[in-house]
Amino acid sequence: MITLRRDGELTVDPTTSADLLITGPDREPVALHDADGSVAAVLTALHRPATWQQVREQVPLGEGQLDLLVRRLLVAGVITLGCSDGHGDVATARFRSRLAEVRPDAETAGEQTVQLSPYALLRRLNGRAVVESARDGTVVELHRPALAAVVAGLCTPAVAATVAGLAPGGEQLLRLLAAVGMVAAPGAEAGRPPHAVWTHTRSRNGLADLRTPVGDLDEPPAEPAVDTDIALPVPDLAALRRTDPPLAEVMEARRSVRRFGGTPLTLTQLGELLHRVARVQQRLPADPADDRSYSFTLRPAPSAGAMHELDHYLTVRACQGLAPGVYRYLPDRHALAVVNRDTVPLVRLINAAYLALNRVSVPQVLISLAARGDRTTRKYGDLAYSLTLRNAGVALQSVYLCATAMGLGACAVGSGDAADFAEATGLDPAEVSAVAEIVIGSLPGEDV
């Protein structure tokens, strides 16, 4: 039996003539508008678990109005949808989006063939096994470990009665999964791949209850200099302000250049480009009067929350004045740190970019934007990866425009090899991983 329940021990207090403040242990307070007393009436009806129909009988609202109210309370986390049998609770569904699918009257007949939605994920959450929907973030918590067998049994089309018998409580779990749209009759699996839906859902307000953990947000200090660092030439910005082409001209002239000149770009040009798009212009301290503030840096290209989690790694095949190798740009000192000068990883990274550019021309320099994922996650939680990709897009366009203004060629790379980057840099891709790449070089016809 599927029932509606209060989510834990709740205290309901009126705060104004129209609002209720709902509090409880280990939960954020929820304020709900309740001018007509309908919210209080539903919560009173749920002093013990009740079916949707039983609530309809106790609360004098039109069926459509009541359904909307119950959905509102489900999404607010005030009530949950659950199921039980003679031995106790079987599973509990919690909702994160007002767009979540809720079909309380859904049934899975014993001889009906059913299958798990491709957008359902079985995983661990807070020490419990849960089935989570990639579409809307709904989470079904399994109160008995053995019920995971029922979920696994639904990976292929199966007769409902058969798969329900894989564990005690299986029949009730099937009904609940059907009620939240995670189990249905088998059909064509059309639409976006589950991982794409999952990534989108977990990075948009309104589709999921986004988590925002708390952590240290201060900008890391500048790294100490080492003897192997390579200082880069500093451009004359005052002269550039006088001689650079206008922005409108640069925007109109920008193109993706896949064919490069025979004479490579110079270290001076490379230094100018990095100085113009990625250096640290200023370090600003946290405001001692604001406990939410943190130290941060200003740079030419913007970054969400001034997190600047993207590091610029350079794979250099041909650059006048700089030996081939893999380098990391040090934005505080406008210098390059040597990462790897072995030939094999360099060739792999350059070759992957060459293939992605349709084998038109071998890149002279590949810039890989590597994200320190924990940095944005500490501030933005589930939004972090989405914001990192936006930051990467901003960084790529900055390189494009600067290269165009300098008379260099640039082309974003549509695909990069994360394994090659990890092997070349020695970085753990779970902590720091390349998320975007762009190649730069001299233009054809610029050879001297």
C-alpha positions in Angstrom: 0.0 0.0 0.0 1.3 3.4 -1.0 0.8 6.1 1.7 1.5 9.7 2.3 3.4 10.5 5.5 4.8 13.4 7.4 8.6 13.4 7.0 9.7 12.8 10.5 8.7 14.6 13.7 7.4 18.0 12.5 6.4 21.0 14.5 3.8 23.3 12.8 3.6 26.9 14.1 1.6 29.8 12.6 3.8 32.8 11.9 1.3 35.2 10.4 -2.3 35.1 9.5 -1.4 33.3 6.3 1.8 31.3 6.9 2.9 28.2 8.7 6.5 27.6 9.8 7.3 23.9 9.7 10.4 22.8 11.6 11.9 19.5 12.7 15.2 17.8 13.8 18.0 18.0 11.3 16.1 19.9 8.7 15.8 23.4 7.3 12.7 25.3 8.4 10.0 25.5 5.7 7.5 28.4 5.5 4.3 27.7 3.6 1.5 30.0 2.6 -1.8 28.7 4.2 -4.5 31.4 3.9 -7.3 28.9 3.7 -6.0 26.4 6.3 -5.6 23.6 3.7 -2.0 22.9 4.5 -2.8 22.5 8.2 -5.7 20.3 7.3 -3.5 18.0 5.2 -0.9 17.8 7.9 -3.6 17.0 10.5 -4.9 14.3 8.3 -1.4 12.8 8.1 -0.9 12.5 11.9 -0.6 8.9 10.8 0.2 7.5 7.3 -2.8 7.6 4.9 -3.5 6.8 1.3 -4.0 9.6 -1.2 -7.7 8.6 -1.3 -8.0 8.7 2.5 -6.6 12.3 2.5 -9.1 13.3 -0.2 -11.9 12.0 2.0 -10.7 14.0 5.0 -9.8 17.3 3.4 -12.7 19.2 1.8 -10.9 20.4 -1.4 -11.6 19.7 -5.0 -9.6 16.7 -6.2 -7.4 18.9 -8.5 -6.7 21.4 -5.8 -5.8 18.7 -3.3 -3.5 17.0 -5.7 -1.6 20.2 -6.4 -1.3 20.9 -2.6 0.0 17.4 -1.9 2.5 17.8 -4.7 3.6 21.1 -3.2 4.1 19.5 0.2 6.0 16.6 -1.3 8.4 18.9 -3.1 8.8 21.0 0.0 10.0 17.9 1.8 7.2 18.2 4.4 5.6 14.9 3.5 6.8 11.8 1.7 5.4 8.9 -0.3 6.1 5.5 1.1 5.1 1.9 1.2 5.1 -0.9 3.8 4.1 -4.4 4.4 3.3 -6.5 7.5 7.0 -6.3 8.6 7.4 -2.6 8.5 8.5 0.1 6.1 9.7 -1.0 2.6 10.7 2.2 0.8 10.2 6.0 1.0 10.1 8.4 -2.0 11.4 12.0 -1.6 10.9 14.6 -4.3 13.1 17.4 -5.4 11.3 19.1 -8.3 7.8 20.3 -8.8 8.0 18.7 -12.2 8.5 15.3 -10.7 6.2 12.5 -11.9 3.7 11.4 -9.3 1.1 8.8 -10.2 -0.3 7.5 -6.8 -2.8 5.2 -8.5 -0.3 3.5 -10.7 -0.5 -0.3 -10.5 1.8 -3.1 -11.6 -0.5 -6.1 -12.3 1.0 -9.5 -11.4 1.3 -10.7 -15.0 2.2 -7.3 -16.5 5.7 -7.1 -18.0 7.6 -4.2 -16.6 11.1 -2.7 -16.8 13.3 -0.2 -14.9 13.5 3.3 -16.5 16.9 3.9 -18.2 17.0 7.1 -16.1 16.9 5.3 -12.8 20.1 4.9 -10.9 20.8 2.5 -8.0 23.4 4.1 -5.7 24.4 4.7 -2.1 23.2 7.9 -0.3 23.7 8.6 3.4 24.4 5.0 4.2 21.3 3.7 2.4 20.6 2.2 -1.0 18.5 4.5 -3.1 17.0 4.5 -6.6 17.3 8.1 -8.0 15.7 9.5 -11.1 18.0 11.4 -13.5 14.9 13.2 -14.9 13.7 15.0 -11.8 15.9 14.0 -8.9 13.3 11.9 -7.1 14.9 9.5 -4.6 13.4 6.2 -3.5 15.1 5.0 -0.3 15.2 1.3 0.2 14.8 0.3 3.8 15.9 -3.3 3.3 19.2 -4.1 1.5 17.6 -7.2 -0.1 15.3 -5.0 -2.1 18.2 -4.1 -4.4 17.7 -7.5 -6.0 14.2 -6.3 -7.1 15.8 -3.2 -8.8 18.4 -5.4 -10.5 15.7 -7.8 -11.7 14.1 -4.9 -13.5 17.0 -4.2 -15.8 15.5 -6.5 -18.4 11.7 -6.8 -19.1 10.2 -9.1 -16.4 6.8 -10.2 -15.2 5.9 -8.1 -12.2 4.9 -11.0 -10.0 8.2 -12.8 -10.7 10.5 -9.8 -10.0 8.4 -8.9 -6.9 9.2 -12.3 -5.5 12.9 -11.6 -5.4 12.7 -10.1 -1.9 10.1 -9.5 0.8 8.4 -6.2 0.1 9.1 -6.5 -3.6 5.5 -6.0 -4.6 5.1 -2.8 -2.6 8.4 -1.5 -3.9 7.2 -2.1 -7.5 4.1 -0.1 -6.9 6.1 2.8 -5.4 8.6 2.8 -8.3 5.7 2.8 -10.8 4.0 5.7 -8.9 7.1 7.9 -9.3 7.7 6.9 -13.0 10.8 4.7 -12.5 9.1 1.5 -13.6 6.8 1.1 -16.6 5.9 -1.2 -19.5 8.9 -1.8 -21.7 9.2 0.5 -24.7 11.7 2.2 -27.0 14.4 4.0 -25.1 14.4 7.3 -27.0 15.7 10.7 -26.0 18.9 11.9 -24.6 21.4 9.5 -23.0 20.9 9.0 -19.3 24.3 10.6 -18.3 23.4 13.7 -20.3 20.0 14.0 -18.6 21.7 13.4 -15.2 24.3 16.1 -15.7 21.7 18.6 -16.8 19.2 17.8 -14.0 21.9 18.0 -11.3 23.0 21.4 -12.5 19.7 23.3 -12.8 17.5 24.8 -10.1 13.9 23.7 -10.5 14.9 20.2 -11.6 16.6 19.1 -8.4 17.2 20.2 -4.9 20.8 21.4 -5.4 23.2 20.7 -2.6 25.7 23.4 -1.6 28.3 22.2 0.8 30.4 24.6 2.9 34.1 24.8 2.7 37.2 27.1 2.5 36.7 29.4 -0.5 39.9 31.5 -0.2 42.0 31.7 -3.3 45.1 29.4 -2.8 48.3 31.4 -2.3 50.8 31.7 -5.1 53.1 28.8 -5.5 56.8 29.3 -4.5 59.2 29.8 -7.4 61.5 27.0 -8.4 64.7 27.0 -10.4 63.1 25.3 -13.4 60.3 27.9 -13.9 60.5 29.8 -17.1 59.8 33.5 -16.9 57.6 34.8 -19.8 58.0 38.1 -21.6 55.6 40.8 -20.4 53.8 42.7 -23.1 53.6 46.5 -23.1 49.9 47.0 -22.4 50.0 50.7 -22.9 51.3 50.2 -26.4 48.7 47.5 -27.0 45.9 49.8 -26.1 47.1 52.2 -28.8 47.8 49.6 -31.6 45.3 46.8 -31.0 42.4 46.5 -33.6 39.0 47.6 -32.2 36.9 44.9 -30.5 34.2 45.1 -33.3 36.9 44.3 -35.9 38.3 41.4 -33.9 34.8 40.0 -33.3 34.1 40.1 -37.0 37.4 38.7 -38.0 37.5 35.8 -35.6 37.6 32.4 -37.3 38.6 28.8 -36.2 42.0 28.3 -37.9 43.0 24.7 -38.5 46.0 25.3 -40.8 49.1 26.9 -39.3 52.2 28.5 -40.7 55.5 26.7 -41.3 57.3 29.1 -39.0 56.0 28.6 -35.4 54.9 31.3 -33.1 57.4 32.8 -30.7 57.9 32.7 -26.9 57.2 36.4 -26.9 53.8 35.9 -28.6 52.9 33.0 -26.3 53.8 35.1 -23.3 51.7 38.0 -24.6 48.6 35.8 -25.1 48.8 34.2 -21.7 49.4 37.6 -20.0 46.3 39.0 -21.8 43.9 36.2 -21.0 45.0 34.4 -17.8 47.3 36.3 -15.5 46.5 37.3 -12.0 45.9 41.1 -12.1 45.3 41.6 -8.4 44.8 39.7 -5.2 42.0 40.9 -2.9 41.6 39.8 0.7 38.4 38.7 2.4 36.3 41.4 4.1 36.6 40.8 7.9 33.2 42.4 8.4 31.5 39.8 6.2 31.7 36.2 7.2 30.6 35.1 3.8 33.5 36.8 2.0 36.7 35.1 0.9 40.0 36.2 -0.7 40.0 36.1 -4.5 41.9 37.2 -7.6 41.0 39.5 -10.5 42.0 38.2 -14.0 41.2 39.3 -17.5 38.6 36.6 -18.1 35.7 36.3 -15.6 35.0 33.2 -13.6 31.9 32.3 -11.6 32.4 33.5 -8.0 36.0 34.5 -8.9 36.8 30.8 -8.3 39.2 30.6 -11.2 39.4 26.9 -11.0 40.8 26.5 -14.5 44.5 26.0 -14.9 46.2 26.5 -18.3 48.4 23.6 -19.3 50.4 24.0 -22.5 51.6 21.1 -24.7 54.3 22.7 -26.9 55.4 21.0 -30.1 56.9 24.0 -31.9 57.5 27.5 -30.3 60.5 29.6 -31.1 62.5 30.1 -27.8 60.8 27.3 -25.9 61.7 23.6 -25.8 59.0 21.1 -26.6 57.2 19.7 -23.5 54.2 20.0 -21.3 54.0 23.1 -19.1 51.6 24.7 -16.6 51.0 28.5 -16.7 51.7 30.2 -13.3 49.3 33.2 -13.4 50.7 34.9 -10.3 54.2 35.2 -11.7 53.5 35.0 -15.5 55.8 32.1 -15.8 55.7 28.5 -17.0 56.3 25.5 -14.7 57.9 22.4 -16.4 55.5 19.4 -16.1 56.8 16.8 -18.5 59.4 16.9 -21.3 59.1 13.3 -22.4 58.3 12.8 -26.0 55.6 10.1 -25.8 52.9 12.1 -23.8 53.6 15.2 -25.9 53.0 13.3 -29.1 49.9 11.7 -27.8 48.3 15.0 -26.8 49.3 16.8 -30.0 48.1 13.8 -32.1 44.7 13.7 -30.4 44.3 17.4 -31.3 45.5 16.8 -34.8 42.9 14.1 -35.4 40.2 16.2 -33.9 41.1 19.0 -36.4 40.6 16.6 -39.3 44.3 16.2 -39.9 44.5 19.6 -41.5 47.7 20.8 -39.8 49.8 19.6 -36.8 49.2 22.0 -33.9 52.1 24.1 -32.7 50.7 24.6 -29.2 47.8 23.0 -27.4 46.3 24.7 -24.4 44.3 22.4 -22.1 42.0 23.9 -19.5 42.2 21.7 -16.4 39.5 22.1 -13.7 40.2 21.7 -10.0 36.7 20.4 -9.4 36.7 20.7 -5.6 37.2 24.4 -5.7 33.9 25.2 -7.4 32.1 22.4 -5.6 32.8 24.0 -2.2 31.0 27.1 -3.3 28.3 25.9 -5.7 27.7 22.3 -4.9 25.8 20.5 -7.6 26.0 23.6 -9.9 29.8 23.3 -10.0 30.4 21.3 -13.1 27.9 23.3 -15.2 29.6 26.5 -14.1 33.0 25.1 -14.9 32.0 24.4 -18.5 30.7 27.9 -18.8 33.9 29.2 -17.4 35.8 27.1 -19.9 33.7 28.6 -22.8 34.6 32.1 -21.6 38.3 31.1 -21.4 38.2 29.7 -24.9 36.6 32.8 -26.4 39.2 34.9 -24.6 41.9 33.0 -26.3 40.1 33.2 -29.7 39.8 37.0 -29.5 43.3 37.6 -28.2 44.8 35.4 -30.9 42.8 37.2 -33.5 43.9 40.6 -32.3 47.5 39.4 -32.3 47.4 37.9 -35.8 47.6 34.3 -34.6 45.4 31.3 -35.4 43.3 29.5 -32.9 40.8 26.6 -33.0 38.9 25.0 -30.1 39.3 21.2 -30.1 36.0 19.4 -30.0 37.4 16.4 -28.1 40.3 15.7 -25.8 41.8 12.6 -24.4 41.4 12.7 -20.6 43.7 9.6 -20.1 46.5 11.2 -22.2 46.3 14.4 -20.2 46.3 12.5 -16.9 49.4 10.4 -17.9 51.2 13.5 -19.2 50.6 15.6 -16.1 50.5 12.9 -13.4 47.2 14.3 -12.1 44.3 12.3 -10.7 41.4 13.0 -13.1 39.0 12.6 -10.2 40.6 15.8 -8.8 42.0 17.7 -11.7 40.9 17.0 -15.3 41.0 18.7 -18.6 37.6 20.0 -19.7 38.4 22.0 -22.8 41.2 22.4 -25.3 42.3 25.0 -27.9 45.2 25.0 -30.3 47.1 28.2 -31.2 49.9 28.9 -33.8 51.2 31.2 -36.5 49.0 31.9 -39.5 49.8 30.5 -43.0 51.6 33.1 -45.0 53.3 34.5 -42.0 56.5 32.5 -42.7 59.7 34.5 -43.0 
